[in-house]
Each structure stands twice: as C-alpha cells, then as structure tokens.
Amino acid sequence: MKVIGFCGLPGSGKSTVLKAIVDLGIIITMGDVIRNEAKRRNIDPSDVHLGKIALELRKNYGPEIIAEKCVNLIKKLEIEVCFIDGLRSMAEVKVFRKYWKFPLIATIVDEKIRYERLSNRKRPDDPNSLSEIRDRDQREIRFGLNEVIENANHKINNNLSEVDVQQETRALIFKIIENY
C-alpha cells in the first residue's frame, strides 16, 4: 500500500489539489476524525468546538492520537493508494512513517488568497473574521504545522489557477507513485 500525506495551513487549497487525484486512491481527512468525535458527542461542529476537541484528544492521548486513529482506518481498507489530508505535527508524520514510506506534500499559497478562500468557502467550522482566521492559524501552528510544512518532501504552489494546480498535482502524484 502507498500512503501519501498532504499538509498546509487552513485555506491553502488541500481540498482543491486532492480533487485532482480522487480517482487514484482513497482520501482520509484527519479533520474528519475530529468532526466525527464532535458528532459522536452531539457537539456543534464550529471551529471553536472542533479546536477544543482536537486539543483535548491530543492532551489526553498524545499528539499522535489523530494519526493513530487514521492508521487503524487505513489498515482495514483493501486499497493500493491512500492520501492523508491535514497533517498537523511531526508526531503525526512519524506515526505514518512507522508503517509506510509516507512522502509528504505541502500546499503553499499567498496569505491574501488563503484568507479570501476561507472567507468564501462557508464550512461550519470556518472562521468568520480575520482575527478568527489568525486565531485558527495560531492553534494549527501550536500543533506543529509549520514544522510539517517546512519538512515536506514536495511543495505545491497553489497561487495558480485551479486547473493548473490540479494538473501539477496529478503529475507529481504519478511520479511519487511510480517511485514509491
């Protein structure tokens, strides 16, 4: 099995690049683990609530808990390629690298474009103001996201058009799969 990770700040375009490769494997979104936990607890999936749940899980079970839950899901699947969306810390990366080669791809985008995208996408857990966006960024950075981005094996510039970034992503993924 080939497992490949994606990381980036909120609004960097991870979902956009993943759309380009949805036909090449299964996508597991780490944030869905948190959203599912909120649903299980019957808690509104707002950014504040999801942030608290993420912090609580990591505090009670360690910084790698979300990755471990994902590994358990992956091991049950009979698939050739799996993409992991939304790594937040090197502890999570290390969990995946215990089992697989796990190349990591970071999506990079200018801050202005990222803020615009977050303001427009209207997910229930998306911030509603610039200050909320910055607060969310700081939470993600405290988890260790900057270190993950800096240590990515590959970086995708998502300042491009959606079509161009998706073409670039597909080409990169084919190369990674071929050399896995």
C-alpha atoms as one frame of an Amber mdcrd trajectory, in Angstrom:
protein
   0.000   0.000   0.000   1.173   3.520  -0.823   0.213   6.211   1.706   0.902
   9.859   0.829   0.341  12.862   3.109  -0.854  16.399   2.462  -0.455  19.404
   4.724  -0.987  23.150   4.586  -2.480  25.996   6.533  -6.287  26.261   6.554
  -7.428  27.597   3.185  -4.191  26.680   1.403  -6.097  24.504  -1.043  -5.557
  20.954   0.162  -9.099  20.013  -0.884  -8.580  21.600  -4.312  -5.396  19.651
  -5.019  -6.951  16.456  -3.689  -9.865  16.802  -6.144  -7.307  16.234  -8.892
  -6.390  12.780  -7.576  -9.615  11.485  -6.058  -9.733   8.782  -8.734  -6.249
   7.493  -7.815  -6.960   6.331  -4.267  -8.891   6.888  -1.064  -8.667  10.206
   0.777  -8.742  10.220   4.568  -9.157  13.656   6.102  -7.671  13.939   9.569
 -10.097  16.735  10.425 -12.955  14.278   9.845 -11.718  12.328  12.882 -12.325
  15.477  14.949 -15.662  16.236  13.223 -16.790  12.623  13.835 -15.851  12.970
  17.503 -17.960  16.156  17.721 -20.859  14.317  16.072 -20.448  11.369  18.461
 -20.606  13.809  21.392 -23.526  15.683  19.826 -21.494  18.925  19.780 -21.960
  21.645  17.159 -19.017  21.410  14.687 -17.998  25.051  14.984 -14.327  25.997
  14.716 -14.181  26.743  18.451 -15.700  23.377  19.420 -13.556  21.401  16.971
 -10.454  23.199  18.217 -11.292  22.284  21.806 -11.896  18.644  20.885  -8.607
  18.484  18.948  -6.717  19.967  21.898  -8.456  17.675  24.372  -7.753  14.496
  22.376  -4.101  15.419  21.972  -3.774  16.387  25.644  -5.409  13.169  26.899
  -3.962  10.683  24.407  -0.833  12.342  22.972  -0.061  14.424  19.893  -0.218
  11.394  17.620  -3.760  10.239  18.523  -5.451  11.513  15.337  -2.815   9.817
  13.152  -3.185   6.570  15.101  -6.942   6.626  14.517  -6.276   7.143  10.796
  -3.766   4.255  10.683  -6.405   1.981  12.211  -8.839   3.027   9.462  -6.270
   2.528   6.691  -5.290  -0.952   7.888  -8.920  -2.059   7.475  -9.019  -0.906
   3.847  -8.010  -3.033   0.912  -6.597  -0.320  -1.321  -3.428   0.378  -3.253
  -3.144   4.151  -2.652  -4.319   6.274   0.253  -3.987  10.040   0.661  -3.979
  11.613   4.126  -5.282  15.177   4.244  -4.458  17.589   7.036  -1.358  16.572
   8.992  -0.654  18.991  11.843   2.511  17.768  13.578   5.709  15.819  13.071
   4.422  13.381  15.716   1.616  12.526  13.281   4.049  12.213  10.365   6.196
   9.814  12.433   3.183   7.590  13.125   2.533   7.144   9.403   6.239   6.655
   8.688   6.316   3.728  11.128   4.141   1.836   8.632   4.803   3.357   5.205
   7.364   5.391   3.258   4.872   8.297   3.512   6.034  11.135   1.270   4.572
  14.459   2.366   3.253  17.252   0.132   2.625  20.809   1.385   0.245  23.196
  -0.343   1.550  26.750  -0.241  -0.436  29.873  -1.100  -0.167  33.614  -0.520
  -1.818  34.726   2.720  -4.248  37.133   0.995  -5.574  34.375  -1.293  -5.849
  31.969   1.642  -7.870  34.445   3.721 -10.143  35.104   0.748 -10.773  31.384
   0.284 -11.534  30.832   3.967 -13.968  33.748   3.932 -15.771  32.365   0.881
 -15.979  28.618   1.452 -18.550  28.746   4.320 -17.801  25.432   6.045 -19.424
  25.359   9.525 -16.001  25.293  11.189 -14.545  28.120   9.075 -13.606  31.363
  10.824 -15.823  34.387  10.178 -13.292  37.186  10.567  -9.627  37.928  10.015
  -8.976  37.693  13.752 -10.672  34.254  13.899  -8.556  33.128  10.925  -5.402
  34.256  12.705  -6.522  32.509  15.918  -7.083  29.288  13.980  -3.693  29.631
  12.286  -2.041  30.012  15.685  -3.785  26.886  17.001  -2.599  24.902  13.968
   0.924  26.308  14.339   0.953  25.337  18.046   0.217  21.747  16.967   3.408
  21.968  14.875   2.049  22.605  11.388   4.843  24.993  10.351   7.441  22.297
  11.039   5.446  19.787   8.994   5.232  22.213   6.062   8.956  23.000   6.287
   9.810  19.279   6.277   7.520  18.313   3.393   9.167  16.292   0.628   7.310
  18.285  -2.032   5.591  21.674  -2.178   2.742  22.649  -4.476   2.303  26.342
  -5.280  -1.434  26.931  -5.080  -1.332  30.537  -6.282  -2.053  29.035  -9.700
  -5.458  28.576 -11.306  -7.438  25.570 -10.107  -6.854  23.777 -13.424  -3.096
  24.422 -13.351  -2.621  23.372  -9.716  -4.611  20.197 -10.316  -2.512  19.323
 -13.386   0.663  19.930 -11.364  -0.687  17.773  -8.529  -1.588  14.845 -10.796
   1.839  14.905 -12.435   3.549  14.953  -9.026   1.408  12.118  -7.643   2.052
   9.907 -10.680   5.800  10.488 -10.182   5.570   9.711  -6.437   3.542   6.529
  -7.012   5.962   5.371  -9.709   8.958   5.877  -7.381   7.319   4.698  -4.143
